[in-house]
Amino acid sequence: MNKKAGTRDLNDDEFTDEVINIGSDEDEPQRAGTPKVSVKTETQEPTLTARDDEHTAQTLQTTQLVSTSNQLQDAHMTINSLHDQLLQCECERANAEHRADRLEMQLEMARLVKKGPDCRLMPQMP
C-alpha cells in the first residue's frame, strides 16, 4: 500500500534530538539524514487572511449594529420623555385656561354686583 501511495514507514532512528532552525532553503544547508522541514504558508496565508478579514468585518458590523441599536433606544427614550413633558404642559395650559375663565367670570360678576340691581339688563319696552 505504501508503494502505491508513494509513502514509506518511518523509523525512530531517522529522527534526531538536535534542535533544527527552520528557515528558507537558502538560509542554511540541511544536514544529511535529517528530514527536511518546510512550512506551506503561501497557500494557507491567503485563506487565513481572508478569514481574519471576514471575521474583522463581521465584528465591526456587529459593533456598529449594537451602537446603532443603543442610539435608537436612547432616541425612543428621549421621544417618550418629551411626549410626557408635552402632555404635562398641555394639562397645565388647560388648567390655567380654566382658572382664567373662572376669574374672568368672577370679575364680571363683581362688576355687576358693584353697580347694583339697577344695572341689570332689562328688555326695553316699546
N, CA, C and O of each residue as an XYZ file, in Angstrom:
504
protein
N       0.820     -1.184      0.000
C       0.000      0.000      0.000
C       0.871      1.257      0.000
O       0.553      2.225     -0.691
N       1.950      1.255      0.755
C       2.843      2.408      0.781
C       3.412      2.696     -0.597
O       3.594      3.852     -0.980
N       3.693      1.619     -1.345
C       4.277      1.789     -2.668
C       3.293      2.483     -3.608
O       3.685      3.352     -4.387
N       2.031      2.104     -3.539
C       1.019      2.727     -4.395
C       0.779      4.185     -4.009
O       0.544      5.025     -4.877
N       0.836      4.485     -2.722
C       0.577      5.840     -2.252
C       1.819      6.719     -2.341
O       1.720      7.938     -2.196
N       2.968      6.131     -2.573
C       4.196      6.915     -2.643
C       4.704      7.313     -1.280
O       5.333      8.361     -1.133
N       4.437      6.482     -0.267
C       4.885      6.778      1.092
C       5.726      5.628      1.596
O       5.842      4.587      0.951
N       6.318      5.839      2.778
C       7.094      4.772      3.389
C       6.954      4.867      4.901
O       6.628      5.928      5.434
N       7.198      3.769      5.586
C       7.169      3.749      7.041
C       8.428      4.421      7.566
O       9.516      4.240      7.021
N       8.267      5.201      8.636
C       9.404      5.891      9.216
C       9.920      5.118     10.407
O       9.169      4.450     11.118
N      11.179      5.220     10.601
C      11.855      4.554     11.695
C      12.255      5.619     12.705
O      12.615      6.726     12.303
N      12.205      5.325     14.009
C      12.579      6.300     15.029
C      14.036      6.721     14.897
O      14.386      7.832     15.294
N      14.881      5.880     14.361
C      16.296      6.198     14.214
C      16.529      7.312     13.194
O      17.593      7.931     13.190
N      15.564      7.569     12.346
C      15.719      8.587     11.317
C      15.572      9.995     11.891
O      15.929     10.969     11.229
N      15.065     10.112     13.082
C      14.867     11.432     13.690
C      16.010     11.725     14.646
O      16.611     10.812     15.213
N      16.297     12.975     14.814
C      17.378     13.399     15.698
C      16.801     14.230     16.830
O      15.733     14.823     16.685
N      17.503     14.276     17.961
C      17.062     15.065     19.101
C      17.654     16.468     19.075
O      17.402     17.257     19.986
N      18.424     16.789     18.067
C      19.040     18.101     17.985
C      18.003     19.138     17.543
O      17.014     18.820     16.882
N      18.267     20.397     17.937
C      17.386     21.486     17.549
C      17.703     21.879     16.118
O      18.864     22.047     15.747
N      16.673     22.020     15.334
C      16.843     22.391     13.935
C      16.211     23.763     13.746
O      15.038     23.948     14.072
N      16.964     24.726     13.226
C      16.422     26.041     12.907
C      15.691     25.938     11.581
O      16.229     25.441     10.591
N      14.469     26.414     11.580
C      13.673     26.353     10.363
C      13.785     27.701      9.668
O      13.514     28.739     10.272
N      14.168     27.688      8.454
C      14.293     28.911      7.672
C      14.064     28.572      6.217
O      13.583     27.490      5.882
N      14.415     29.507      5.363
C      14.251     29.216      3.947
C      15.370     28.291      3.493
O      16.356     28.108      4.206
N      15.222     27.716      2.326
C      16.207     26.767      1.823
C      17.564     27.423      1.625
O      18.586     26.740      1.674
N      17.597     28.720      1.404
C      18.853     29.393      1.149
C      19.563     29.803      2.420
O      20.756     30.102      2.365
N      18.885     29.835      3.583
C      19.499     30.301      4.819
C      20.630     29.391      5.280
O      21.742     29.878      5.482
N      20.404     28.118      5.451
C      21.433     27.180      5.891
C      21.254     25.849      5.180
O      20.143     25.454      4.827
N      22.328     25.197      4.987
C      22.226     23.869      4.367
C      21.646     22.860      5.344
O      21.869     22.960      6.551
N      20.912     21.900      4.833
C      20.331     20.859      5.659
C      21.372     19.765      5.876
O      22.182     19.482      4.993
N      21.345     19.152      7.060
C      22.274     18.064      7.355
C      21.768     16.782      6.730
O      20.562     16.577      6.593
N      22.670     15.949      6.362
C      22.299     14.668      5.762
C      21.625     13.799      6.801
O      22.024     13.818      7.965
N      20.641     13.055      6.423
C      19.951     12.139      7.323
C      18.873     12.821      8.142
O      18.132     12.146      8.857
N      18.762     14.137      8.059
C      17.749     14.868      8.804
C      16.598     15.172      7.858
O      16.814     15.670      6.753
N      15.394     14.878      8.280
C      14.280     15.157      7.377
C      14.157     16.664      7.133
O      14.357     17.472      8.040
N      13.832     17.013      5.924
C      13.687     18.413      5.549
C      12.294     18.894      5.981
O      11.282     18.275      5.654
N      12.266     20.007      6.719
C      11.014     20.547      7.220
C      10.706     21.808      6.426
O      11.536     22.713      6.345
N       9.537     21.869      5.853
C       9.122     23.084      5.153
C       7.693     23.412      5.566
O       6.887     22.520      5.831
N       7.399     24.686      5.615
C       6.073     25.138      6.021
C       5.420     25.775      4.807
O       6.001     26.650      4.165
N       4.219     25.334      4.499
C       3.498     25.879      3.360
C       2.617     27.033      3.847
O       1.432     26.860      4.131
N       3.230     28.205      3.933
C       2.465     29.371      4.372
C       1.868     30.110      3.201
O       0.895     30.846      3.360
N       2.430     29.926      2.043
C       1.947     30.660      0.885
C       0.501     30.291      0.548
O      -0.297     31.172      0.225
N       0.159     29.026      0.617
C      -1.204     28.622      0.276
C      -2.160     28.806      1.455
O      -3.362     28.982      1.253
N      -1.638     28.766      2.678
C      -2.506     28.912      3.842
C      -2.767     30.375      4.184
O      -3.861     30.707      4.639
N      -1.791     31.257      3.978
C      -1.930     32.651      4.382
C      -3.096     33.367      3.717
O      -3.838     34.056      4.417
N      -3.304     33.247      2.406
C      -4.452     33.952      1.830
C      -5.785     33.500      2.429
O      -6.688     34.309      2.646
N      -5.892     32.200      2.690
C      -7.130     31.689      3.291
C      -7.304     32.231      4.705
O      -8.390     32.668      5.083
N      -6.215     32.197      5.487
C      -6.292     32.709      6.857
C      -6.516     34.214      6.866
O      -7.286     34.727      7.678
N      -5.847     34.916      5.971
C      -6.016     36.365      5.901
C      -7.448     36.712      5.514
O      -8.048     37.614      6.097
N      -7.992     36.007      4.540
C      -9.378     36.255      4.130
C     -10.340     35.953      5.274
O     -11.299     36.692      5.498
N     -10.079     34.865      5.996
C     -10.933     34.504      7.131
C     -10.826     35.558      8.233
O     -11.834     35.954      8.818
N      -9.590     36.015      8.518
C      -9.399     37.057      9.526
C     -10.074     38.360      9.104
O     -10.701     39.035      9.921
N      -9.943     38.710      7.823
C     -10.586     39.926      7.320
C     -12.101     39.828      7.441
O     -12.766     40.789      7.827
N     -12.637     38.669      7.111
C     -14.086     38.465      7.200
C     -14.549     38.559      8.655
O     -15.573     39.171      8.957
N     -13.774     37.941      9.550
C     -14.113     37.983     10.974
C     -14.046     39.427     11.491
O     -14.913     39.856     12.254
N     -13.028     40.165     11.080
C     -12.886     41.562     11.490
C     -14.050     42.394     10.967
O     -14.595     43.229     11.689
N     -14.431     42.167      9.716
C     -15.556     42.907      9.136
C     -16.858     42.581      9.875
O     -17.662     43.474     10.143
N     -17.064     41.302     10.204
C     -18.281     40.916     10.924
C     -18.294     41.526     12.319
O     -19.343     41.960     12.796
N     -17.142     41.563     12.976
C     -17.045     42.159     14.302
C     -17.354     43.650     14.239
O     -18.066     44.180     15.092
N     -16.819     44.318     13.234
C     -17.087     45.745     13.053
C     -18.568     45.986     12.791
O     -19.158     46.905     13.359
N     -19.169     45.169     11.935
C     -20.593     45.316     11.639
C     -21.444     45.071     12.882
O     -22.421     45.781     13.120
N     -21.076     44.082     13.661
C     -21.811     43.787     14.896
C     -21.698     44.954     15.869
O     -22.681     45.341     16.500
N     -20.499     45.511     15.989
C     -20.289     46.656     16.874
C     -21.115     47.845     16.409
O     -21.732     48.530     17.225
N     -21.132     48.094     15.109
C     -21.931     49.198     14.577
C     -23.421     48.954     14.792
O     -24.163     49.888     15.097
N     -23.863     47.710     14.637
C     -25.273     47.377     14.841
C     -25.673     47.604     16.300
O     -26.735     48.163     16.574
N     -24.827     47.175     17.231
C     -25.115     47.371     18.654
C     -25.135     48.862     18.981
O     -26.005     49.327     19.718
N     -24.183     49.607     18.436
C     -24.125     51.051     18.671
C     -25.371     51.741     18.128
O     -25.961     52.581     18.806
N     -25.770     51.391     16.911
C     -26.962     51.977     16.307
C     -28.210     51.603     17.101
O     -29.104     52.429     17.286
N     -28.268     50.367     17.564
C     -29.402     49.915     18.371
C     -29.479     50.717     19.674
O     -30.567     51.111     20.095
N     -28.340     50.958     20.307
C     -28.324     51.754     21.537
C     -28.753     53.192     21.269
O     -29.482     53.783     22.066
N     -28.304     53.756     20.149
C     -28.710     55.115     19.795
C     -30.218     55.181     19.549
O     -30.877     56.140     19.951
N     -30.755     54.162     18.891
C     -32.196     54.119     18.635
C     -32.976     54.022     19.941
O     -33.998     54.685     20.116
N     -32.489     53.196     20.847
C     -33.147     53.053     22.149
C     -33.100     54.378     22.914
O     -34.090     54.773     23.530
N     -31.950     55.069     22.877
C     -31.842     56.374     23.535
C     -32.803     57.379     22.902
O     -33.418     58.179     23.607
N     -32.934     57.340     21.573
C     -33.844     58.253     20.879
C     -35.288     57.984     21.291
O     -36.057     58.921     21.505
N     -35.659     56.713     21.402
C     -37.025     56.363     21.839
C     -37.282     56.867     23.257
O     -38.362     57.378     23.554
N     -36.293     56.721     24.123
C     -36.449     57.191     25.498
C     -36.606     58.716     25.522
O     -37.407     59.244     26.294
N     -35.849     59.416     24.686
C     -35.960     60.871     24.611
C     -37.336     61.278     24.085
O     -37.957     62.204     24.607
N     -37.803     60.588     23.058
C     -39.131     60.875     22.496
C     -40.209     60.669     23.551
O     -41.101     61.504     23.699
N     -40.131     59.564     24.283
C     -41.124     59.297     25.333
C     -41.077     60.359     26.423
O     -42.118     60.790     26.917
N     -39.880     60.778     26.795
C     -39.739     61.810     27.822
C     -40.325     63.133     27.342
O     -41.042     63.807     28.082
N     -40.014     63.502     26.088
C     -40.561     64.744     25.537
C     -42.080     64.673     25.388
O     -42.775     65.671     25.579
N     -42.590     63.491     25.045
C     -44.046     63.312     24.931
C     -44.703     63.511     26.292
O     -45.737     64.170     26.397
N     -44.104     62.944     27.329
C     -44.637     63.121     28.679
C     -44.615     64.592     29.090
O     -45.568     65.085     29.693
N     -43.526     65.291     28.766
C     -43.430     66.713     29.095
C     -44.496     67.518     28.348
O     -45.095     68.441     28.902
N     -44.722     67.157     27.091
C     -45.734     67.850     26.287
C     -47.128     67.650     26.886
O     -47.912     68.594     26.976
N     -47.430     66.413     27.294
C     -48.727     66.147     27.921
C     -48.873     66.927     29.219
O     -49.949     67.452     29.508
N     -47.805     67.009     30.003
C     -47.826     67.752     31.264
C     -48.078     69.244     30.994
O     -48.875     69.880     31.684
N     -47.392     69.789     29.989
C     -47.579     71.208     29.634
C     -49.000     71.461     29.135
O     -49.601     72.480     29.476
N     -49.536     70.553     28.339
C     -50.903     70.698     27.826
C     -51.906     70.673     28.977
O     -52.877     71.430     28.973
N     -51.676     69.811     29.953
C     -52.564     69.734     31.118
C     -52.481     71.029     31.927
O     -53.506     71.553     32.364
N     -51.272     71.545     32.127
C     -51.100     72.798     32.865
C     -51.734     73.969     32.108
O     -52.320     74.852     32.734
N     -51.627     73.995     30.774
C     -52.240     75.046     29.967
C     -53.763     75.008     30.097
O     -54.414     76.041     30.258
N     -54.317     73.789     30.023
C     -55.773     73.648     30.143
C     -56.243     74.106     31.520
O     -57.275     74.767     31.632
N     -55.497     73.762     32.564
C     -55.859     74.198     33.921
C     -55.759     75.710     34.048
O     -56.620     76.338     34.665
N     -54.710     76.306     33.468
C     -54.552     77.761     33.526
C     -55.677     78.459     32.757
O     -56.182     79.490     33.200
N     -56.064     77.909     31.626
C     -57.167     78.487     30.841
C     -58.479     78.404     31.623
O     -59.286     79.334     31.609
N     -58.673     77.288     32.294
C     -59.888     77.117     33.105
C     -59.905     78.136     34.246
O     -60.942     78.745     34.510
N     -58.772     78.330     34.925
C     -58.693     79.321     36.011
C     -58.931     80.732     35.474
O     -59.618     81.532     36.108
N     -58.366     81.032     34.312
C     -58.544     82.362     33.721
C     -60.013     82.599     33.392
O     -60.534     83.680     33.666
N     -60.684     81.620     32.816
C     -62.114     81.757     32.502
C     -62.924     81.973     33.779
O     -63.826     82.810     33.814
N     -62.600     81.216     34.823
C     -63.324     81.338     36.090
C     -63.103     82.708     36.713
O     -64.047     83.319     37.212
N     -61.836     83.210     36.691
C     -61.544     84.529     37.246
C     -62.228     85.635     36.436
O     -62.708     86.624     36.991
N     -62.261     85.453     35.140
C     -62.934     86.419     34.277
C     -64.424     86.474     34.596
O     -65.013     87.554     34.628
N     -65.032     85.320     34.831
C     -66.451     85.257     35.173
C     -66.671     85.881     36.558
O     -67.653     86.598     36.753
N     -65.793     85.627     37.504
C     -65.934     86.230     38.838
C     -65.785     87.745     38.769
O     -66.504     88.468     39.459
N     -64.863     88.231     37.949
C     -64.685     89.675     37.790
C     -65.940     90.315     37.202
O     -66.375     91.374     37.653
N     -66.502     89.681     36.219
C     -67.733     90.187     35.594
C     -68.864     90.206     36.614
O     -69.645     91.156     36.666
N     -68.948     89.167     37.415
C     -69.997     89.124     38.450
C     -69.761     90.204     39.485
O     -70.716     90.810     39.970
N     -68.522     90.455     39.828
C     -68.215     91.505     40.814
C     -68.579     92.874     40.267
O     -69.059     93.716     41.027
N     -68.378     93.127     39.017
C     -68.755     94.403     38.410
C     -70.283     94.597     38.450
O     -70.784     95.683     38.740
N     -70.984     93.528     38.156
C     -72.443     93.616     38.172
C     -72.974     93.876     39.583
O     -73.905     94.657     39.777
N     -72.368     93.210     40.558
C     -72.812     93.383     41.943
C     -72.495     94.796     42.409
O     -73.293     95.397     43.129
N     -71.350     95.338     42.015
C     -70.935     96.673     42.428
C     -71.876     97.753     41.866
O     -72.153     98.740     42.547
N     -72.352     97.579     40.673
C     -73.257     98.560     40.062
C     -74.647     98.498     40.677
O     -75.420     99.452     40.585
N     -74.946     97.422     41.275
C     -76.240     97.329     41.937
C     -77.287     96.677     41.057
O     -77.036     96.313     39.908
N     -78.506     96.537     41.656
C     -79.571     95.850     40.945
C     -80.134     96.638     39.773
O     -80.800     96.056     38.917
N     -79.890     97.943     39.704
C     -80.439     98.733     38.618
C     -79.703     98.515     37.294
O     -80.203     98.887     36.233
N     -78.553     97.931     37.361
C     -77.740     97.766     36.147
C     -78.116     96.535     35.354
O     -77.520     96.242     34.317
N     -79.082     95.836     35.836
C     -79.462     94.627     35.107
C     -79.989     94.987     33.747
O     -80.666     95.992     33.531
N     -79.652     94.141     32.885
C     -80.144     94.391     31.532
C     -81.570     93.915     31.435
O     -81.860     92.727     31.574
N     -82.426     94.826     31.205
C     -83.836     94.504     31.078
C     -84.231     94.752     29.636
O     -83.765     95.691     28.991
N     -85.089     93.901     29.159
C     -85.567     94.161     27.805
C     -86.371     95.469     27.805
O     -87.208     95.701     28.678
N     -86.115     96.261     26.869
C     -86.797     97.542     26.789
C     -88.182     97.362     26.199
O     -88.400     96.610     25.249
N     -89.099     98.083     26.804
C     -90.464     98.001     26.331
C     -90.721     99.135     25.359
O     -90.211    100.241     25.539
N     -91.469     98.881     24.380
C     -91.776     99.962     23.416
C     -92.766    100.951     23.891
O     -93.094    101.892     23.169
